[in-house]
Amino acid sequence: MTTTVVVGGSFAGMTAAIEIKRKGKEQHKVILIDKSPLFLFIPSLIWVPFGRRDIKDISFRKEDVLTKKGVDFIHAEALSVDTTTQLVVTDKGEYKYDHLVVATGPKVNFDVAPGVAEHSHYVGTPNGAMKLRLALEEFKKNPGSIVIGATQNAGCMGAAYEFLFNVEKWLREQNIRKKVDLYWVTPEDYLGHFGIDGMPMGETMLKMFMKMFNIHYRTSVGIKEVTADSVVLSTGEVLKSSLTQLMPPFIGVDFVRNSPSLFSTPNGYIPVEDSYQHKQIKNVWAAGIAVQVDLPFTCEKIPFGAPKTGYPSDETGKIVAENIVRVANGRTDLKKKAWGKIAGLCIMDAGKKEVLIFSNHLFKPRTFAIMIPNVIYDFNKVLLEKYFLWKSKNGYAWMP
Ligand SMILES: Cc1cc2nc3c(=O)[nH]c(=O)nc-3n(C[C@H](O)[C@H](O)[C@H](O)COP(=O)(O)OP(=O)(O)OC[C@H]3O[C@@H](n4cnc5c(N)ncnc54)[C@H](O)[C@@H]3O)c2cc1C
């Protein structure tokens, strides 16, 4: 019997845990530790501030599906791991493993600049999205300027773009658009870089959207400071802002950073081979955002990162599961796929419109890459949400 402990049970961890059990059957015991009892479809959080979704619509209790699939769920926070004794320490006890999967996602670095934690909103958590809902209600009573964007070192620019276009649409629906100066600020060298060095026609399309929706924008800027009513850019420019939403950088979680024997990178990610096996510790694996991904480009002025989106998170969970089962069966031929070589599949919501993004590889060089705008309605994004929630609720982790 091989025991695998998976820390983190979301896109990457839940997929890995269920797949190890499906492929390894009775030969494998799988324990999944997560501090949250809920699986949350994070991409739909951008709709929560506008009341288009409530948290209950996009989440479910993960224990039921895990138990049905033969995975033991432990609702606990993992505090550290000792990779020599192969023990994970949690706030509810210790767990011994033969293989460890780190799928803990990110910690959001709100300390990136003064005032970001205090004065800027963040749509990426249920609490943050609900606070934004209240803030928008208040804003409606006394409209001013709005600044939306990403800070230096951020990598998840796509979600911030989505929020921007949803705010623009909401302002029109509230009949206050003309009263509001809307700003987009980004460390990207150009609009639509997205941390993947862009897509064909991406910059042109985004410039067209900015012009069409009268959104002022600044590229290649960092955030010096956020105050209660302004955003100070790295260029010294001060933008008035009654409501600010910024995407800060992601770093590795405390569990990783508090575990020196994991030999994580300085920003708290796990260094892995293309098989997602730890570069030095053969029975440690990583999947999803926890993986260290080297940037395939250089930033011209302001540093920013690459996005680690849902599709590669799910894919790396599957690769890890396959490889753990292979190793347990004595095989040495591991499945390999470098992060940048995973296909790019993404839908960017543009405020009840959408842009479909497909490429054969996430990173360049690519032989196929296309962005398809759909100005009629964001039904593909809605379909994706319904499909992913259905698939996850039923534990069909093998599906794409
Ligand atoms: C606002 C927003 C919108 C997005 N939109 C899209 C989109 O449209 N398309 C797309 O492809 N991607 C999108 N993404 C990215 C997508 O959400 C991530 O790729 C995905 O969530 C990564 O999955 P993960 O399993 O690696 O990490 P996460 O989903 O972050 O999960 C990590 C899990 O680990 C648990 N955990 C962490 N630390 C511990 C600990 N110490 N002990 C126990 N448990 C722990 C957490 O509770 C969590 O369940 C978006 C992200 C954000 C923030």
The ligand as an SDF file (V2000), in Angstrom:
LIG
                    3D

 53 58  0  0  0  0  0  0  0  0999 V2000
  -10.1890   36.2780   -9.4910 C   0  0  0  0  0  0  0  0  0  0  0  0
   -9.5810   35.1420  -10.2370 C   0  0  0  0  0  0  0  0  0  0  0  0
  -10.1080   34.7740  -11.4580 C   0  0  0  0  0  0  0  0  0  0  0  0
   -9.5400   33.7200  -12.1790 C   0  0  0  0  0  0  0  0  0  0  0  0
  -10.0750   33.4070  -13.3900 N   0  0  0  0  0  0  0  0  0  0  0  0
   -9.5630   32.3760  -14.0830 C   0  0  0  0  0  0  0  0  0  0  0  0
  -10.1180   32.0070  -15.3380 C   0  0  0  0  0  0  0  0  0  0  0  0
  -11.0580   32.6480  -15.8370 O   0  0  0  0  0  0  0  0  0  0  0  0
   -9.5860   30.9470  -15.9760 N   0  0  0  0  0  0  0  0  0  0  0  0
   -8.5520   30.2340  -15.4480 C   0  0  0  0  0  0  0  0  0  0  0  0
   -8.1170   29.2630  -16.0820 O   0  0  0  0  0  0  0  0  0  0  0  0
   -7.9950   30.5580  -14.2670 N   0  0  0  0  0  0  0  0  0  0  0  0
   -8.4720   31.6080  -13.5780 C   0  0  0  0  0  0  0  0  0  0  0  0
   -7.9220   31.9370  -12.3860 N   0  0  0  0  0  0  0  0  0  0  0  0
   -6.8000   31.1320  -11.8690 C   0  0  0  0  0  0  0  0  0  0  0  0
   -7.3090   29.8410  -11.1950 C   0  0  0  0  0  0  0  0  0  0  0  0
   -8.2030   30.1900  -10.1610 O   0  0  0  0  0  0  0  0  0  0  0  0
   -6.0960   29.0700  -10.6720 C   0  0  0  0  0  0  0  0  0  0  0  0
   -5.3590   28.6310  -11.7760 O   0  0  0  0  0  0  0  0  0  0  0  0
   -6.4860   27.8350   -9.8540 C   0  0  0  0  0  0  0  0  0  0  0  0
   -7.3290   28.1650   -8.7850 O   0  0  0  0  0  0  0  0  0  0  0  0
   -5.2050   27.1910   -9.3480 C   0  0  0  0  0  0  0  0  0  0  0  0
   -5.5180   26.0020   -8.7090 O   0  0  0  0  0  0  0  0  0  0  0  0
   -4.6120   25.4210   -7.5300 P   0  0  0  0  0  0  0  0  0  0  0  0
   -5.2750   24.1440   -7.1460 O   0  0  0  0  0  0  0  0  0  0  0  0
   -3.2030   25.3960   -7.9450 O   0  0  0  0  0  0  0  0  0  0  0  0
   -4.6800   26.4770   -6.3600 O   0  0  0  0  0  0  0  0  0  0  0  0
   -5.9360   27.0660   -5.5580 P   0  0  0  0  0  0  0  0  0  0  0  0
   -7.1710   27.0270   -6.3810 O   0  0  0  0  0  0  0  0  0  0  0  0
   -5.5050   28.3780   -5.0170 O   0  0  0  0  0  0  0  0  0  0  0  0
   -6.1410   26.0510   -4.3540 O   0  0  0  0  0  0  0  0  0  0  0  0
   -5.2340   25.8940   -3.3130 C   0  0  0  0  0  0  0  0  0  0  0  0
   -5.9020   25.0680   -2.2330 C   0  0  0  0  0  0  0  0  0  0  0  0
   -4.9370   24.8030   -1.2020 O   0  0  0  0  0  0  0  0  0  0  0  0
   -5.5280   25.0240    0.0710 C   0  0  0  0  0  0  0  0  0  0  0  0
   -4.4320   25.3630    1.0000 N   0  0  0  0  0  0  0  0  0  0  0  0
   -3.5230   26.3520    0.8720 C   0  0  0  0  0  0  0  0  0  0  0  0
   -2.6520   26.3210    1.8900 N   0  0  0  0  0  0  0  0  0  0  0  0
   -3.0180   25.2860    2.6880 C   0  0  0  0  0  0  0  0  0  0  0  0
   -2.5230   24.7600    3.9030 C   0  0  0  0  0  0  0  0  0  0  0  0
   -1.4430   25.2570    4.5140 N   0  0  0  0  0  0  0  0  0  0  0  0
   -3.1620   23.7030    4.4520 N   0  0  0  0  0  0  0  0  0  0  0  0
   -4.2510   23.1630    3.8700 C   0  0  0  0  0  0  0  0  0  0  0  0
   -4.7760   23.6420    2.7050 N   0  0  0  0  0  0  0  0  0  0  0  0
   -4.1660   24.6740    2.1320 C   0  0  0  0  0  0  0  0  0  0  0  0
   -6.5230   26.1300   -0.1630 C   0  0  0  0  0  0  0  0  0  0  0  0
   -7.5290   26.1370    0.8400 O   0  0  0  0  0  0  0  0  0  0  0  0
   -7.0590   25.7870   -1.5620 C   0  0  0  0  0  0  0  0  0  0  0  0
   -8.1820   24.9270   -1.4910 O   0  0  0  0  0  0  0  0  0  0  0  0
   -8.4310   33.0150  -11.6470 C   0  0  0  0  0  0  0  0  0  0  0  0
   -7.8960   33.3870  -10.4050 C   0  0  0  0  0  0  0  0  0  0  0  0
   -8.4480   34.4450   -9.7160 C   0  0  0  0  0  0  0  0  0  0  0  0
   -7.8430   34.8500   -8.3920 C   0  0  0  0  0  0  0  0  0  0  0  0
  1  2  1  0
  2  3  1  0
  2 52  2  0
  3  4  2  0
  4  5  1  0
  4 50  1  0
  5  6  2  0
  6  7  1  0
  6 13  1  0
  7  8  2  0
  7  9  1  0
  9 10  1  0
 10 11  2  0
 10 12  1  0
 12 13  2  0
 13 14  1  0
 14 15  1  0
 14 50  1  0
 15 16  1  0
 16 17  1  0
 16 18  1  0
 18 19  1  0
 18 20  1  0
 20 21  1  0
 20 22  1  0
 22 23  1  0
 23 24  1  0
 24 25  2  0
 24 26  1  0
 24 27  1  0
 27 28  1  0
 28 29  2  0
 28 30  1  0
 28 31  1  0
 31 32  1  0
 32 33  1  0
 33 34  1  0
 33 48  1  0
 34 35  1  0
 35 36  1  0
 35 46  1  0
 36 37  1  0
 36 45  1  0
 37 38  2  0
 38 39  1  0
 39 40  1  0
 39 45  2  0
 40 41  1  0
 40 42  2  0
 42 43  1  0
 43 44  2  0
 44 45  1  0
 46 47  1  0
 46 48  1  0
 48 49  1  0
 50 51  2  0
 51 52  1  0
 52 53  1  0
M  END
$$$$
